[in-house]
Amino acid sequence: MVMGFSIALIVFSALLLLLVLMHKGKGGGLSDMFGGGMQSSVGGSSVAERNLDRITVVVGLVWFALIVVLGLVMKFK
């Protein structure tokens, strides 16, 4: 059981990392260093960006829940 939650945590950690890196830079940070500040967003968020935001939040919540469950399983093992 612990092994399954550990593998799921690794998978969701990698997925969360990729989703965060896919976001468009808002400017004024490390994203400018890698060319993210060159683009200008005129019309606000597109549908794809909003969906990416929603998916990132859901994956982040699942990641957090996995950490809590894994901690509880290991504590009461």
C-alpha positions, 0 to 999 in steps of 0.5 A, spaced: 500 500 500 505 504 501 509 502 495 503 504 491 502 511 494 509 512 493 509 511 486 502 515 485 506 521 489 512 520 484 507 520 478 503 526 480 509 530 482 512 529 475 505 531 472 505 537 477 512 540 475 510 539 467 504 543 468 507 548 472 512 549 467 507 549 461 504 556 464 505 562 460 510 567 464 507 573 467 513 577 467 518 580 472 521 573 474 525 567 472 520 567 466 523 573 463 530 570 463 528 564 459 524 568 454 517 568 457 517 576 458 518 577 450 510 575 449 505 580 450 498 578 452 493 583 449 486 579 451 487 576 457 486 568 458 485 564 453 480 557 454 487 553 454 490 557 459 484 557 463 483 549 462 491 549 464 490 553 470 484 548 472 488 542 471 494 544 475 489 546 481 486 539 481 493 535 480 495 540 486 490 538 490 491 530 489 498 531 490 497 534 497 491 529 498 496 523 496 502 526 501 497 526 507 494 519 506 501 517 505 503 520 511 497 517 515 498 510 512 506 510 514 504 513 521 499 507 523 502 502 519 
